Amino acid sequence: MPDDTTLHTTSFGDHGSPVVFCHGLFGQGRNWTQIAKALPDHRVLLVDLPNHGRSAWTEDLDLTEDAHRLADVLGPEPVTLVGHSMGGKVAMLTALLHPERVSRLCVVDVSPVSYRHTSEFAAYIAAMQAIDLTLLERRDDADRQLREAVPNPTVRGFLLQNLRREDDGWRWQINLATLGEQLAEIGGWPEEGLAGVAPYDGPVLWIAGADSAYVLDEYAPAMESLFPRVRRVTIKNAGHWVHSEQPETFIAVLKRFLT
C-alpha cells in the first residue's frame, strides 16, 4: 500500500464546473461512480480518503488533517464538495478551513457533532479482522465467514469491496487496525480545533435519509452555526446510505443544487 499521504483520485468528464465526492467509512471513491456518470455537464473527481481505497495509510486518524490533504488535491479552482458520513465531516472541515477552495457544499447524512453509536462499525471491523486471509481461495469464502456477524448481504458486499487479490494472496485495502483502534475519531467532531474559525458562508445542501439517526432536529443548531446558508432536504425511504438507497432522488436533488 502507499506509504505517503497522497490521495488517490479518479476523474470523469472534461468540461463544466468541478464536483468532488468524498466517501464514508469502509468506502472508496468508486462508490460514487453511478452518481458521477449522471453529471455529464461537470468535471467530477472521486477521492479515496486516507486509510481507504488506494490512498495512503496513516498511523493516526485525524479528520482535520484529512481535510488539509483533501484541500491539497482540489486545486486553485473552487469546487462543489460532496461528502457522505465520514467524508461529509471531512468535507465540512475542508469548507471551514479552506473556504477559498469550496464554492458550495453538500453534506450527506451526517452532522457536525460527536456520535456515540459506533459499536456497529466496530463489530464490522472485528469481523473483517477475524477472517484468516491465508486460507481464502475465493471471495465467496470471505463472504461465508462474514455471514454470521454481518447478516445483511448488501452490507457484506459493501465491506468486501475492500478485499483485494494480489499475486501473493488476499489483503484488505482498508486500514482495519488503525480504524479499529481509533474509531472514536471518526465518530467525533473537533470543536476545539475550530475555535476562532469563521462560519462557511457559501451555499450548503444538507441531505438526510428519513430513516437515519445521523441528521436530527437537535443537531440543526450546530449545523446552522457553522453553515448559516444551509438548506436541509430529507429523502424518504432512505437510511444512512441515502445516495445508494435512493439514487434517482439523490441525483435529482443534487442536480438542482448544482444549478
C-alpha positions as CSV (number, residue, x, y, z in Angstrom):
1,M,0.0,0.0,0.0
2,P,1.1,3.6,-0.4
3,D,3.4,4.9,2.3
4,D,2.9,8.7,1.9
5,T,-0.1,11.0,2.3
6,T,-1.1,11.1,-1.4
7,L,-4.8,10.8,-2.0
8,H,-5.9,8.6,-4.9
9,T,-8.4,10.2,-7.3
10,T,-10.5,9.2,-10.3
11,S,-11.8,11.7,-12.8
12,F,-14.9,11.8,-15.0
13,G,-15.7,14.4,-17.7
14,D,-13.6,17.2,-19.3
15,H,-15.9,20.2,-19.1
16,G,-18.2,22.1,-16.8
17,S,-17.7,23.1,-13.2
18,P,-15.8,20.8,-10.8
19,V,-17.6,18.5,-8.4
20,V,-15.6,16.4,-5.8
21,F,-17.0,13.4,-3.9
22,C,-15.9,12.0,-0.6
23,H,-17.0,8.6,0.6
24,G,-17.8,7.4,4.1
25,L,-16.2,4.8,6.4
26,F,-15.4,1.5,4.6
27,G,-16.0,3.2,1.3
28,Q,-13.8,4.4,-1.6
29,G,-14.1,6.9,-4.4
30,R,-15.5,4.5,-6.9
31,N,-18.7,4.1,-4.8
32,W,-19.8,7.4,-6.3
33,T,-19.3,6.2,-9.9
34,Q,-23.0,5.9,-10.7
35,I,-23.6,9.5,-9.4
36,A,-20.6,10.8,-11.3
37,K,-21.8,9.4,-14.6
38,A,-25.2,11.1,-14.0
39,L,-23.4,14.5,-14.1
40,P,-22.2,14.8,-17.7
41,D,-22.1,18.6,-17.5
42,H,-19.5,18.6,-14.8
43,R,-15.9,17.6,-14.2
44,V,-16.1,15.0,-11.4
45,L,-13.4,13.9,-9.1
46,L,-13.8,10.8,-6.9
47,V,-11.4,10.8,-3.9
48,D,-10.1,7.9,-1.8
49,L,-9.7,9.3,1.7
50,P,-6.7,8.3,3.8
51,N,-6.7,4.6,5.0
52,H,-9.3,3.7,2.3
53,G,-9.2,2.5,-1.3
54,R,-5.9,3.2,-3.0
55,S,-4.8,6.1,-0.8
56,A,-2.1,6.1,1.9
57,W,-2.4,4.5,5.3
58,T,-1.7,6.7,8.3
59,E,-0.6,5.9,11.9
60,D,-3.3,8.1,13.4
61,L,-6.8,9.1,12.3
62,D,-7.3,12.8,12.2
63,L,-10.3,14.3,10.3
64,T,-8.7,17.8,10.4
65,E,-5.5,16.5,8.7
66,D,-7.6,14.6,6.2
67,A,-9.3,17.9,5.3
68,H,-5.9,19.6,4.7
69,R,-4.9,16.6,2.5
70,L,-8.2,16.9,0.6
71,A,-7.7,20.7,0.1
72,D,-4.3,19.9,-1.5
73,V,-5.8,17.8,-4.3
74,L,-8.6,20.3,-5.0
75,G,-6.5,22.7,-7.0
76,P,-7.0,26.5,-7.3
77,E,-10.5,26.5,-8.8
78,P,-13.3,26.4,-6.2
79,V,-15.3,23.2,-6.3
80,T,-18.6,21.8,-5.2
81,L,-17.7,19.4,-2.5
82,V,-20.0,16.5,-1.7
83,G,-19.3,14.2,1.3
84,H,-21.2,11.3,2.9
85,S,-20.8,10.3,6.6
86,M,-17.1,10.4,7.5
87,G,-16.5,12.0,4.1
88,G,-19.2,14.5,5.0
89,K,-17.2,15.5,8.1
90,V,-14.0,15.9,6.1
91,A,-15.9,18.0,3.5
92,M,-17.4,20.2,6.2
93,L,-13.9,20.7,7.8
94,T,-12.4,21.5,4.4
95,A,-15.0,24.1,3.7
96,L,-14.4,25.7,7.1
97,L,-10.6,25.6,7.0
98,H,-10.2,26.2,3.3
99,P,-13.3,28.2,2.2
100,E,-11.5,29.6,-0.8
101,R,-11.4,26.0,-2.3
102,V,-15.1,25.3,-1.9
103,S,-17.8,27.1,-3.9
104,R,-20.6,25.1,-2.4
105,L,-21.0,22.2,-0.1
106,C,-23.3,19.1,0.0
107,V,-23.3,17.2,3.3
108,V,-24.9,13.7,3.1
109,D,-26.4,12.2,6.2
110,V,-24.0,13.4,8.9
111,S,-23.9,16.4,11.3
112,P,-21.1,18.4,12.8
113,V,-21.5,16.6,16.2
114,S,-19.9,13.7,18.1
115,Y,-21.7,10.4,17.8
116,R,-21.7,7.7,20.4
117,H,-23.2,4.9,18.2
118,T,-20.1,3.5,16.6
119,S,-20.4,-0.1,18.1
120,E,-21.9,-1.4,14.9
121,F,-18.9,-0.3,12.9
122,A,-16.5,-1.7,15.5
123,A,-18.3,-5.1,15.1
124,Y,-17.8,-4.9,11.3
125,I,-14.1,-4.2,11.7
126,A,-13.7,-7.1,14.2
127,A,-15.5,-9.5,11.9
128,M,-13.2,-8.5,9.0
129,Q,-10.1,-8.8,11.1
130,A,-11.2,-12.3,12.2
131,I,-11.0,-13.7,8.7
132,D,-7.8,-15.7,8.1
133,L,-6.8,-14.4,4.7
134,T,-4.2,-17.1,4.2
135,L,-6.9,-19.7,4.0
136,L,-9.1,-17.9,1.4
137,E,-9.3,-19.5,-2.0
138,R,-12.0,-17.2,-3.4
139,R,-14.1,-14.1,-2.3
140,D,-17.1,-16.3,-1.5
141,D,-15.1,-17.9,1.3
142,A,-14.8,-14.5,3.0
143,D,-18.5,-13.8,2.4
144,R,-19.4,-17.0,4.2
145,Q,-17.2,-16.2,7.1
146,L,-18.8,-12.7,7.5
147,R,-22.4,-14.0,7.2
148,E,-23.0,-14.5,10.9
149,A,-21.5,-11.2,12.1
150,V,-22.9,-9.3,9.1
151,P,-26.2,-10.9,8.0
152,N,-27.2,-8.2,5.6
153,P,-25.9,-9.2,2.2
154,T,-25.8,-5.7,0.9
155,V,-23.6,-4.5,3.8
156,R,-21.4,-7.6,3.4
157,G,-20.9,-6.9,-0.3
158,F,-20.0,-3.3,0.6
159,L,-17.4,-4.4,3.2
160,L,-15.9,-7.0,0.8
161,Q,-15.2,-4.4,-1.8
162,N,-12.2,-3.7,0.4
163,L,-10.8,-7.2,-0.2
164,R,-8.2,-7.4,-2.9
165,R,-6.5,-10.4,-4.6
166,E,-2.8,-10.0,-5.3
167,D,0.0,-12.3,-6.5
168,D,0.9,-13.3,-3.0
169,G,-2.7,-13.7,-1.8
170,W,-5.5,-11.7,-0.3
171,R,-5.3,-8.4,1.6
172,W,-7.5,-5.7,3.0
173,Q,-7.2,-2.4,1.1
174,I,-8.6,-0.6,4.1
175,N,-6.5,0.1,7.3
176,L,-8.5,-2.1,9.7
177,A,-6.0,-1.9,12.5
178,T,-5.9,1.9,12.8
179,L,-9.6,2.3,12.1
180,G,-10.5,-0.2,14.8
181,E,-8.2,1.4,17.4
182,Q,-9.2,5.0,16.7
183,L,-12.9,4.7,15.6
184,A,-13.9,7.4,18.1
185,E,-12.0,9.9,16.0
186,I,-14.4,9.3,13.1
187,G,-17.4,9.5,15.4
188,G,-16.2,12.7,16.9
189,W,-16.1,16.3,15.9
190,P,-13.1,18.6,16.5
191,E,-14.8,21.5,18.2
192,E,-11.7,22.7,20.0
193,G,-9.7,22.8,16.7
194,L,-12.3,25.1,15.1
195,A,-12.0,27.8,17.8
196,G,-11.8,31.1,16.0
197,V,-12.7,29.6,12.6
198,A,-15.3,31.7,10.8
199,P,-18.5,30.0,9.6
200,Y,-18.6,28.9,6.0
201,D,-20.7,31.5,4.1
202,G,-21.2,29.5,0.8
203,P,-24.4,27.7,0.0
204,V,-24.8,24.3,1.7
205,L,-27.2,21.4,1.0
206,W,-27.8,19.1,3.9
207,I,-29.3,15.8,2.7
208,A,-30.7,13.3,5.2
209,G,-32.2,9.9,5.0
210,A,-35.6,9.8,6.6
211,D,-34.9,6.5,8.3
212,S,-31.4,7.6,9.6
213,A,-30.4,8.9,13.0
214,Y,-27.5,10.9,11.8
215,V,-29.4,14.1,11.0
216,L,-31.8,15.0,13.8
217,D,-33.6,18.3,14.6
218,E,-31.4,18.6,17.7
219,Y,-28.3,18.7,15.5
220,A,-29.7,21.7,13.5
221,P,-28.3,24.5,15.7
222,A,-24.7,23.1,15.4
223,M,-25.1,22.9,11.6
224,E,-26.6,26.3,11.3
225,S,-24.0,28.0,13.5
226,L,-21.2,26.7,11.2
227,F,-23.1,26.8,7.9
228,P,-25.6,29.7,8.1
229,R,-26.7,29.3,4.4
230,V,-27.7,25.6,4.9
231,R,-30.9,24.1,3.4
232,R,-32.0,20.7,4.6
233,V,-33.6,18.1,2.4
234,T,-34.9,14.7,3.8
235,I,-35.3,11.8,1.3
236,K,-38.0,9.3,2.1
237,N,-37.4,5.5,2.3
238,A,-33.7,6.0,2.8
239,G,-31.4,5.3,5.7
240,H,-27.7,6.3,6.2
241,W,-26.6,5.3,2.7
242,V,-29.2,7.6,1.1
243,H,-27.3,8.1,-2.2
244,S,-27.2,4.3,-2.8
245,E,-30.7,3.5,-1.4
246,Q,-32.5,6.3,-3.4
247,P,-30.0,7.2,-6.2
248,E,-32.5,8.7,-8.6
249,T,-34.0,11.1,-6.0
250,F,-30.5,11.9,-4.7
251,I,-29.3,12.8,-8.2
252,A,-32.3,15.0,-8.8
253,V,-31.8,16.9,-5.6
254,L,-28.0,17.3,-6.2
255,K,-28.6,18.5,-9.8
256,R,-30.9,21.2,-8.6
257,F,-28.3,22.3,-6.1
258,L,-25.6,22.4,-8.7
259,T,-27.6,24.6,-11.0
